[in-house]
Amino acid sequence: WLLNTLVSRCGRFLRVTKQYLPHLARLCLISTFLEDGIRMWFQWNEQRDYIEATWSCGYFLATCFVLLNLIGQLGGCVLILSRNFVQYACFGLFGIIALQTVAYSILWDLKFLMRNLALGGGLLLLLAESRSEGKSMFAGVPSMGESSPKQYMQLGGRVLLVLMFMTLLHFDFNFFSILQNLVGTALIILVAIGFKTKLAALTLVLWLLVINVYFNAFWTIPAYKPMHDFLKYDFFQTTSVIGGLLLVVALGPGGVSMDEKKKEW
């Protein structure tokens, strides 16, 4: 009874917000790229010097790295928000994620690697949303059905998104942490397999929103302290994953999901 009530209320919420939710989702999704692109502008010298010192690549290549990040991220955000060349913008942002993963040695930090993969999941969902019915960027690739590429992009996006929540699990032996881990893990599994997907994704959005505001309150830290930048980065990265989950809420789980299979049963 309680689950049916929640599903019913979730459906009413979606009907009321269906015109605005995709726009909010896209804005949240690109927030970390927008913030990082602006940071590249204001911290130009610091970012260039860091890359030059870390990789011994010289002044010119370090400058090119910062410039590519600045133009690639801000340009991609503008294209996505204006709904122009969204697929190309997403591929560009995929490239930025890969470049930063290597340049900042994120590849060897499991927590940040999983969060970058979660960002990639959000971009996959955005690609699925932007893929028109008449045209396919997978033209010529054999598929089981006309919409199967979109369905598998949605599946991949869902699976990658839940990696963010795996970094939030706490292995403390107290009642609150155990309860949070159990509830969080159950919701993660529901989103990944696509069962009661919209309700589970919306619950994760609310949970992650509370955690983000509470733990990543960078505005409470003076700007000159290193922790300010760290929390700010974490805050906007988490906001982008919230955007990906909002796309799941708005679009549904896609064809490769238990929710879709139930319709066939």
GISULRA-V335180 format. One record per residue. N is the residue number from 0. RES is the residue in one letter. PSI is psi in whole degrees, -180 to 180 (NA if undefined). OMEGA is omega in radians with two decimals (NA if undefined). D_LAST is the distance of its C-alpha to the last C-alpha in Angstrom with 1 decimal. Layout:
N	RES	PSI	OMEGA	D_LAST
N	RES	PSI	OMEGA	D_LAST
//
This chain:
0	W	-47	-3.13	21.8
1	L	-43	-3.14	23.5
2	L	-42	3.13	20.4
3	N	-38	3.10	19.0
4	T	-44	3.13	22.6
5	L	-42	3.12	22.8
6	V	-41	3.14	19.5
7	S	-43	3.13	21.0
8	R	-36	3.07	24.3
9	C	-40	3.12	23.0
10	G	-41	3.10	21.4
11	R	-40	3.11	24.8
12	F	-42	-3.12	26.6
13	L	-36	3.12	24.7
14	R	-37	-3.13	25.4
15	V	-36	-3.00	29.0
16	T	7	-2.99	29.4
17	K	-27	-3.14	27.3
18	Q	-24	-3.04	30.5
19	Y	-25	-3.02	32.3
20	L	-45	3.12	29.8
21	P	-36	3.12	29.6
22	H	-43	3.09	33.4
23	L	-40	3.14	33.8
24	A	-45	3.14	31.4
25	R	-41	3.13	33.4
26	L	-44	3.10	36.7
27	C	-41	-3.06	35.7
28	L	-40	-3.08	34.3
29	I	1	-3.02	37.6
30	S	-41	-3.11	39.8
31	T	-35	3.09	40.7
32	F	-38	3.10	41.7
33	L	-46	3.13	43.7
34	E	-41	-3.11	45.5
35	D	-36	3.08	46.2
36	G	-41	3.09	47.6
37	I	-38	3.12	49.9
38	R	-36	3.08	50.9
39	M	-34	3.13	51.9
40	W	-49	-3.06	54.2
41	F	-23	3.12	55.9
42	Q	36	-3.07	56.0
43	W	-53	-3.07	56.9
44	N	-42	-3.12	59.8
45	E	-43	-3.14	58.2
46	Q	-42	3.13	55.1
47	R	-44	-3.13	57.3
48	D	-37	3.13	59.6
49	Y	-48	-3.13	56.8
50	I	-41	-3.14	55.3
51	E	-41	-3.12	58.8
52	A	-37	-3.08	59.8
53	T	-42	-3.02	56.6
54	W	-5	-3.13	56.3
55	S	44	-3.03	60.0
56	C	-4	3.13	58.8
57	G	162	-3.06	61.7
58	Y	-44	-3.04	62.0
59	F	-50	-3.12	60.7
60	L	-37	3.10	57.4
61	A	-40	3.09	56.8
62	T	-41	3.11	57.4
63	C	-39	3.12	55.0
64	F	-49	-3.12	52.3
65	V	-42	-3.13	52.8
66	L	-42	3.12	53.0
67	L	-42	3.11	49.9
68	N	-42	-3.12	48.0
69	L	-54	-3.09	49.5
70	I	-42	-3.11	48.9
71	G	-43	-3.10	45.5
72	Q	-48	-3.13	44.0
73	L	-41	3.10	45.7
74	G	-43	3.11	45.1
75	G	-40	3.12	41.4
76	C	-43	3.13	41.0
77	V	-44	-3.13	42.8
78	L	-41	-3.12	40.7
79	I	-45	-3.12	37.4
80	L	-31	3.13	38.6
81	S	-4	3.12	40.0
82	R	35	3.09	36.8
83	N	130	3.09	39.0
84	F	46	-3.05	38.3
85	V	-39	-3.11	35.6
86	Q	-44	3.12	34.4
87	Y	-38	3.11	37.9
88	A	-41	3.13	38.5
89	C	-43	3.11	35.5
90	F	-38	3.08	36.8
91	G	-41	3.14	40.2
92	L	-33	2.99	39.0
93	F	-44	3.13	37.2
94	G	-39	3.11	40.6
95	I	-43	3.11	42.3
96	I	-46	-3.14	40.0
97	A	-43	-3.13	40.8
98	L	-46	-3.13	44.5
99	Q	-33	3.11	44.8
100	T	-39	3.12	42.9
101	V	-47	-3.02	45.7
102	A	-37	-3.12	48.6
103	Y	15	3.08	48.2
104	S	31	3.10	47.3
105	I	-23	-3.11	43.9
106	L	-28	-3.09	42.6
107	W	3	3.10	44.3
108	D	103	-2.99	43.2
109	L	-41	-3.10	39.7
110	K	-50	-3.10	39.2
111	F	-29	3.07	40.1
112	L	-43	3.13	38.4
113	M	-36	3.12	35.1
114	R	-37	3.07	35.8
115	N	-38	3.08	36.6
116	L	-36	3.08	33.4
117	A	-38	3.05	31.6
118	L	-41	3.08	33.6
119	G	-35	3.08	32.4
120	G	-40	3.08	28.8
121	G	-40	3.11	29.7
122	L	-35	3.07	31.3
123	L	-41	3.11	28.2
124	L	-36	3.10	26.2
125	L	-38	3.05	29.1
126	L	-42	3.13	29.0
127	A	-39	3.14	25.4
128	E	-39	-3.04	26.3
129	S	-13	-3.08	29.3
130	R	116	-3.09	27.8
131	S	161	-3.14	28.0
132	E	-34	-3.03	25.7
133	G	-26	-3.06	28.6
134	K	146	3.13	30.2
135	S	133	3.09	29.1
136	M	-4	3.07	31.3
137	F	28	-3.10	29.6
138	A	134	3.13	30.8
139	G	-12	3.12	31.4
140	V	126	-3.13	29.2
141	P	139	3.13	26.6
142	S	163	-3.11	23.0
143	M	-20	-3.13	19.6
144	G	169	-3.04	19.2
145	E	-37	-3.04	21.4
146	S	8	-3.05	20.2
147	S	-38	3.08	19.5
148	P	-43	3.11	22.9
149	K	-42	-3.13	22.2
150	Q	-43	-3.12	18.9
151	Y	-29	3.02	20.8
152	M	-41	3.10	23.6
153	Q	-40	3.09	21.4
154	L	-50	3.12	20.2
155	G	-40	3.11	23.8
156	G	-43	3.13	25.1
157	R	-46	-3.08	22.9
158	V	-42	-3.13	23.9
159	L	-36	-3.14	27.6
160	L	-38	-3.05	27.7
161	V	-12	3.08	27.1
162	L	-31	3.09	30.2
163	M	-41	-3.05	32.2
164	F	-24	3.07	31.1
165	M	-26	3.10	32.0
166	T	-10	-3.11	35.6
167	L	-5	-3.14	35.6
168	L	136	-3.13	35.0
169	H	130	-3.11	38.2
170	F	52	3.06	39.2
171	D	140	-3.08	41.6
172	F	66	2.98	41.6
173	N	162	-2.98	41.7
174	F	-45	-3.07	39.2
175	F	-45	-3.13	38.4
176	S	-41	3.13	37.7
177	I	-43	3.13	35.6
178	L	-43	-3.14	33.5
179	Q	-42	3.13	33.2
180	N	-41	-3.12	32.2
181	L	-47	-3.13	29.5
182	V	-45	-3.14	28.0
183	G	-43	3.14	28.4
184	T	-40	3.11	26.8
185	A	-44	3.14	23.7
186	L	-39	3.10	23.4
187	I	-46	-3.12	24.1
188	I	-41	3.14	21.3
189	L	-43	3.13	18.8
190	V	-43	-3.09	20.0
191	A	-42	-3.10	20.2
192	I	-9	3.09	16.6
193	G	44	3.11	15.3
194	F	125	-3.01	14.1
195	K	46	-2.88	15.5
196	T	-46	-3.07	17.5
197	K	-42	3.12	19.6
198	L	-45	3.14	20.8
199	A	-43	-3.13	21.6
200	A	-40	3.12	23.3
201	L	-39	3.08	25.3
202	T	-41	3.10	26.4
203	L	-36	3.09	27.6
204	V	-48	-3.12	29.4
205	L	-42	3.14	31.3
206	W	-47	-3.11	32.0
207	L	-33	3.11	33.3
208	L	-44	3.12	35.3
209	V	-46	3.13	37.2
210	I	-42	-3.10	37.8
211	N	-47	-3.13	39.0
212	V	-35	-3.07	41.5
213	Y	-46	-3.01	42.7
214	F	-24	-3.06	43.2
215	N	39	-3.12	43.9
216	A	75	-3.08	46.4
217	F	-24	-3.12	48.7
218	W	-12	3.11	50.5
219	T	-6	-3.11	52.2
220	I	133	3.09	53.7
221	P	143	-3.02	56.9
222	A	-25	-3.08	56.2
223	Y	-11	-3.13	58.8
224	K	140	-3.13	57.1
225	P	-32	-3.13	54.8
226	M	-28	3.13	52.1
227	H	-50	3.14	51.8
228	D	-38	3.14	50.5
229	F	-48	-3.13	48.3
230	L	-36	3.13	46.5
231	K	-44	3.09	46.4
232	Y	-46	-3.13	44.7
233	D	-40	-3.12	42.2
234	F	-49	-3.09	41.6
235	F	-30	3.07	40.8
236	Q	-42	3.10	38.7
237	T	-38	3.10	36.5
238	T	-37	3.10	36.4
239	S	-39	3.09	35.0
240	V	-36	3.04	32.1
241	I	-41	3.10	31.6
242	G	-41	3.09	31.4
243	G	-41	3.11	28.7
244	L	-35	3.08	26.6
245	L	-33	3.04	27.3
246	L	-38	3.06	26.0
247	V	-43	3.12	22.7
248	V	-42	-3.08	22.8
249	A	-40	-3.01	23.7
250	L	-21	-3.04	21.5
251	G	178	-3.02	18.3
252	P	-17	-3.07	17.0
253	G	-179	-3.02	16.3
254	G	-29	-3.13	13.8
255	V	79	-3.09	14.3
256	S	159	3.11	12.8
257	M	-33	3.11	10.3
258	D	-41	3.14	10.3
259	E	-39	-3.13	9.4
260	K	-31	3.13	6.6
261	K	-31	3.13	5.0
262	K	-29	3.12	5.5
263	E	-26	-3.14	3.8
264	W	NA	NA	0.0
//
